[in-house]
Amino acid sequence: MTLTQQLAAGPAGAHRPLIISLFAVFVAATLAITVWAGRQTRGAEDFYAGGRRFSGFQNGLAISGDYMSAASFLGIAGAIALFGYDGFLYSIGFLVAWLVALLLVAEPLRNSGRFTMGDVLAYRMRRRPVRTAAGTSTIVVSIFYLLAQMAGAGALVTLLLGITSETGKILVVVLVGIVMILYVTIGGMKGTTWVQMVKAVLLIAGTLLITFLVALKFDFNLSALLGKAAENSGKGAAFLQPGLKYGATATSKIDFISLGLALVLGTAGLPHILIRFYTVPTAKAARKSVNWAIGIIGVFYLMTIALGFGAAALIKPEALTAANKAGNTAAPQLAEVIGGGAGSTGGAVLLAVISAVAFATILAVVAGLTLASSSSFAHDIYVNVLRKGEATEKEEIAAARWATVGIGAVAIVLGVFARGLNVAGLVALAFAVAASANLPTLLYSLFWKRFTTQGALWSIYGGLASSVLLVLFSPVVSGKETSMFPAAGFDVFPLENPGLISIPLGFLLGWLGSLLSKEEPDARKYAELEVRALTGTGAH
C-alpha cells in the first residue's frame, strides 16, 4: 500500500474534512483577492503592469512570491531529502542568479520597455520579426516553467486528498489549470501581484514555522540534524558530501556544470520575472524591488536546509518516494510528521496549512507565468504583428484573455505527462531555455551597438531550438525510470540540462548573425536606447 493509500484509508482519513476545509479557505481567499483586484482593472496598463503603482517593497514581495515557486518549496525540499548536499545546490543557484538580474537587467529593462521584452527589442530593430520571435520565446519558456508548477500541484493535492488513481491525479492537474486561467482572466496584473504578495508572506511564515519546529526537535543543534539526516538516508557520510547526484560519473559532473550555468543565467531571462519590472513607477523602484527580493528569497533558501534535511532525518527515503517518486511531497510530509504524525490533529492541521500555502504558491506562480505569456502574445504578436498596431485596448485585453485559455490548455495537457518528474529539475530546464534564447538577445540589444535584427532572430530561435531539442532527446523525456516517458529510448543527449551547450550557442548565434547581416545598425537609435536604459529619460 502506498503512502497516499494509507492517508486515504488510515488514521489521517479521520481528519480529511478538516484538511479539505482549511485548504479550501486558503484557495477561496486568494480567488476573492483576484476578483477584488479585477474590478479595478481599467485598461491595458492596468492589465499588463498593474497601473505601475506598486512600490519597490510591494514589488519585491511580489517578485519573491513569483520566484519562490513549486520548485523552491516542493522540488528543492525533495531534492535535498533524497540527495543531500547535491540537492541544496539548487538553492544556491537560484539565489546567486539574482545578482545577474540586479546588475545587468532590472533597471535598463524598466527604462527601455513598456509591457514586454519585445518592446525593448523593437525599439531599434525591425519590429514585426523581433516581436514574433520574442512572443514565441516567451510562450515556450513559460510553458516549460508551467510544467513544473502543474507537476507540483498534482503531487501536492493527491497527497492532501488521498487520491490514488491515475484518473484522479489527472483531474487534479486539470483543476489547477482551470483555477489558474480564472486568476489571470479575472485579475490581470493587479490581481496576480496581490496574490503573489499574500502568498510570499504565507510561504515565509509557514517555512519559518516548520524551520522552528525542526530546530526544536533537534534542540537547535544543526550538527545533530545533519547527522540524523545522513543516518536515516541510508547513504551515510556521502549524503552530506558532493557527488551523490552529480559526481558518480563524468557525465553527471558535466551535468552539474550545465545546471549551474542555467540556474545562474536563467533568472534574468525569465518572462514572468521580467514583466514585474514594469509594475513600478521608476527604475529606482525596480532596483529597490530586486534588493528586497534578494533579501526575502535569501532567507527562504536558508530555511530549505531545515525543510530538506529535516525530511531526510525524520522520514524514510522509501516513504518519500512512495508518495511521489521525485520527492515533491517531502515538505508537506515533514509538516505532518513534525506536527505530531499521521492521525494526530496537529499533524493534520499542519499538513493542511503547509499544503494550502504550497498550493497558493503554485497558483500565484502559474498566474504570473500565464500572464507573461498571454501578454506577450496579445501585445507583441496580436497587436503589433497581426493587427499592425491598429487594435484597440479593449481588443488587446480580450486577445490576452483568450490567449490565457489557450496557453492554460496546453499547460494542462503537458502537465498530465510531467506529473511524476521532480519540479526543481523541470524549472531548471525553463531556466536553461530562458538563458539560451532571451538573455543573449536582451544583453546584446541593451549593450552592443552592432547588434542587428538578424542577430536577434538567430539568437532567439537558435537558442530556443537548440535547448528544446536537447531536452527532447535527453534523459528527462525518455530512457530512465524518472523520465516523462520511461519506456521510450531516444535519450541520445546524455545531459539532463542543456545549458552548457545551448547558452553559449545562443550568444554565439547572436554575435555571428549580426556580423553576417547586411543590415546597417541604426547608431542614433542605439544612442537613444542607451541614454534611456541608463538614465530613464523618456521611460514610460
Disulfide bonds with the S-S distance in Angstrom:
none
